[in-house]
Structure formats: structure tokens, C-alpha cells
Amino acid sequence: MSHSSNSFNHCPGARGLTFRESLLWERSREGRLALSVPEQDVPESNLDPSLVGDAPDLPELSEVDVVRHYTRLSTWNYGVDTGMYPLGSCTMKYNPKVNEQAAALPGFADLHPMMPESCVQGALKLMYELERDLLEITGMHAVSLQPSAGAQGELAGMLMIHAYHSSKGKQRHKIIMPGTAHGTNPASAALCGYKPVPVELSSDGIVTPDAIRALMDEDTAGIMITNPNTLGIFETHIAEISKIIHERGGLVYGDGANMNALMGYADIEKMGIDVMHLNVHKTFSTPHGGGGPGAGPVVVRDILEPFLPVPRIKKEGDRYRLESNAPLSIGRLHAFLGNFSILVRALSFIRTTGKNLKDVTEQAVLNANYVKANLKGVYNLPFPQPSMHECIFNDAIQQKNGVTTLDIAKRLIDLGYHPPTVYFPLVVDGALMIEPTESESKDELDGFIAAMKAIAEEAKNSPETVKAAPENTTIQRPDEVQAARRLILRG
Ligand SMILES: *Cc1c(COP(=O)(O)O)cnc(C)c1O
């Protein structure tokens, strides 16, 4: 069922309400205009053609042509406001509209970055209060809101670890990096000159104290550990692992992007973590598809406070000011105050959720385990124990009929669901990584589970249907490499 076999190919609307969209250049008709300009009331003079050059190749269209074209294209989009978005590792949850309203308040949205401190007391107070909330949520000692993404928070943390070792008079060269770390972790460590050292996982997918004891030495700066890890499993030995690292002078970086699984339950400082970033655009809900925008605050234990980025926000009486005098600081990471409007959304989410942050964690973990339990046996579970906020299947059962993770993901689109994360984490072959988040109701999860079961049935009985998916979309299966490398942007 592709468009090319459709005899109404030329006709918009031929596929019900999924419009086939031609390029604007194909719709162009000579002389068609989208606006009329006032009659000329000055003498005409010809411009020197050598100054103007060739006229640009622009399509000639009416206003209604243009409005319909772009409005139709916008309906091809899919987001958390359209339906479930079960990407693992990304916490793509519903973003409450009250946060958007708060961020759009003119006093926040129109704030000029060059305003003097005395005129932005409210903004500084908001940031100071968000800092206090993040410290309460994590149990840590000090915080910087500057990093503008999780990955930049990691970089900040690793720069602080690097500065800490330098301050001790001897730099180290390696860092322990489990395969269950997020992909950005080794990159952040490498940017600081540290060589990532892989570590063997136990059969249940976690890091063991024995494995760490065997690797940790005086040339190792510490460990970067994602907890819950990218298998969605809690690192139960984290406190003991931290102790081993600390005994040999190392530090522990905790990737806290998965705070959605921990809030209200876990004390980060008690885990022995020295520095951690939070992805506020994930856990505290900012719309962040396509790589941004975000904020990745870093929280630290007291020993790392002197190295935090500047400026820091200080409270004196009921006034707030920015302090940049910190000789050991790793410096500035972002112009002005960071991605301020994301911070407004984060505080709004925390304050409107209030004491129910604990319920967020509970619901997120329950939802992931509900999906896991219901699809057990239908899809292979490489790690069958209960998960935290996300669960991982793979295509081992369906592969017997030649159906792969990619085919399953594409078929989900036909059934009205955004595919989950696929082929990540790399430690699981053909991974399908599902994070429903707390936003989805039981009805929604039941629909998703039914779709996944229907695909598993199809994979048994008519694998060719799954392999040909998606059939209900405007574009079926582009060559993914060519589509990314050879963009055709004009007619
Ligand atoms: C998303 C994520 C990151 C990276 O965060 P960005 O804001 O995308 O840079 C790091 N670690 C984990 C575990 C994540 O899920």
C-alpha cells in the first residue's frame, strides 16, 4: 500500500486525512501571489543588474497554498501531546501546560540578560529556590544550574573531578566506565583527557564490588556510573562501589538523568556519589524533542563545592547576588544565567507536584514493570528481574521468523504508537528499550501492550507484513543512511 501504487496519486486527500504533500516548487504557478503591495507612488528606476544578480528561484504561491502546505506538514509530526512516546533513557513525559504558562510570564520571558542584579531579584530568587529544592531532592551539598544539558552537566562534573585531582598535586588518566553508562558519559570523560576503562557486568546486569576492586588503582580518577543504569536496573552495590573508589583516592560521578526513578526514595549522598547531574528537562518536564532545549544542573558533595562553575547565586538577608570570585572554580559554562526558562519550568513542576514527587517515582516504576510483566514471554527479556523506570526487551524470539527490532518499531507506527528506543543500550543485541513514564494511564499502557502483542502474532503468522511496515504513513521506509546523508532540500 504505497502511494506510488495509488491511482489517485496526484490527488491531495486520496488517503483519507493523510495528505500527500508535493513540494512548494511543484505547486508554483507563474504570477500567483500571497500578498499585494500598495501601488507604486515613486518614479520607477532600474537597479544595476550586476548588483542584483539572478533572481532567486522562489515558488509563486497564494497565501492559502502556503498556509495549507505548512499546516499539513505540521500534522506529520508526533509528540507527547499527540500520544505515548515510550523512548527509553529519555524520560519523554507529558509536560504540564502550567509550566509553559509560568515560563511565558512577561516578567520571565522578557527578561534581558544584561539587566543588573538589582532589577532581576525575582529571577535570582527563583534560581536560588530551585537550587534548594534540587539539594533537598538529592541530599547533596551544593549545586550549579549553569549546564545547558545533561551532557554538559557531565562535562562540568568531569572537569570538577579533573580539577580536584590537579589540586591534590597529581592528575590521573583513567576512568571506570560500565557498558551500561549512557553514551554521553565516555565522551564527557574523554574531553577531560580520561581514558574510559570498561568493566565486566554481573549476569544480572549490574556492576559488582569485586569487578571494581580489580580495576581501581591510583591512576584511575574514579567511576562514571548511571544509576539506575541504562538497562533500567538499580545498581544495588553502589555504596560499596563508592567506598572502594574513595579508598584509592578516586571520585564517583553519578549520572542522575534517571532521577524519575529515584525522587523521594534515594539519598544520593548516601550512595557515596560525589557529583551528579540532573536532567531537569526530563525529570521536571520541559518539551525537549530533537536535542533541546535543556538544563543539566550539577549537584556536588562538599569536597567539590570550590570547583563549581561560576557565577554562584548567594543569598544575603532577603537579597540575591551573583558571586564569581572562586579561585578553584572550573569557570563559566554558559553565558548569563544558563537556560533560564527551563529552570522556571523545573521549579513550576516541582512546586505544582509538591510532595507528590514520590508518587511520580512510584508511578513511573510501576508503569515500567506493568509493561515488563505483560510482555514477558511475548518478547525476550534479557534481564527478567523487576526494573526501575524502564524495561528492555529484544528481538530474540521474533528473529526466528526473520523479524527484527527495526521491523517491530516500524510496525508500531502503523498501530498508532511512537516506537521506543531501539538498539540501545549496546550491551543488549537488538534492544527495545521502553520507558512509559508516570504520565501514561493504565488504558494507554494496555493499548500499547495490545499493539506489541499483535505485532508478535504477526511476526509468527505473516512476518512479511511486519517487514514491510509502516504502511499507513506518508513515507514508508527511506534508506536511513541515504536519507540522513543526502538531504534533498529543494525542488
Ligand atoms: C539523556 C541522558 C543523558 C544526556 O542528557 P542530554 O540532556 O541529552 O545531554 C545522559 N545520561 C542519561 C542516563 C540520559 O538519559
The ligand as a MOL file (V3000), in Angstrom:
LIG
                    3D

  0  0  0     0  0            999 V3000
M  V30 BEGIN CTAB
M  V30 COUNTS 15 15 0 0 0
M  V30 BEGIN ATOM
M  V30 1 C 19.5590 11.9200 28.3650 0
M  V30 2 C 20.6560 11.3650 29.1330 0
M  V30 3 C 21.9080 11.9970 29.1540 0
M  V30 4 C 22.2470 13.1910 28.2770 0
M  V30 5 O 21.4370 14.2940 28.5120 0
M  V30 6 P 21.2420 15.4310 27.4110 0
M  V30 7 O 20.4300 16.4840 28.0810 0
M  V30 8 O 20.5500 14.7850 26.2600 0
M  V30 9 O 22.6050 15.9260 27.0300 0
M  V30 10 C 22.8830 11.4690 29.9660 0
M  V30 11 N 22.6520 10.3670 30.6970 0
M  V30 12 C 21.4720 9.7130 30.6960 0
M  V30 13 C 21.2820 8.4830 31.5550 0
M  V30 14 C 20.4240 10.1890 29.9220 0
M  V30 15 O 19.2580 9.5360 29.9100 0
M  V30 END ATOM
M  V30 BEGIN BOND
M  V30 1 1 1 2
M  V30 2 1 2 3
M  V30 3 2 2 14
M  V30 4 1 3 4
M  V30 5 2 3 10
M  V30 6 1 4 5
M  V30 7 1 5 6
M  V30 8 2 6 7
M  V30 9 1 6 8
M  V30 10 1 6 9
M  V30 11 1 10 11
M  V30 12 2 11 12
M  V30 13 1 12 13
M  V30 14 1 12 14
M  V30 15 1 14 15
M  V30 END BOND
M  V30 END CTAB
M  END
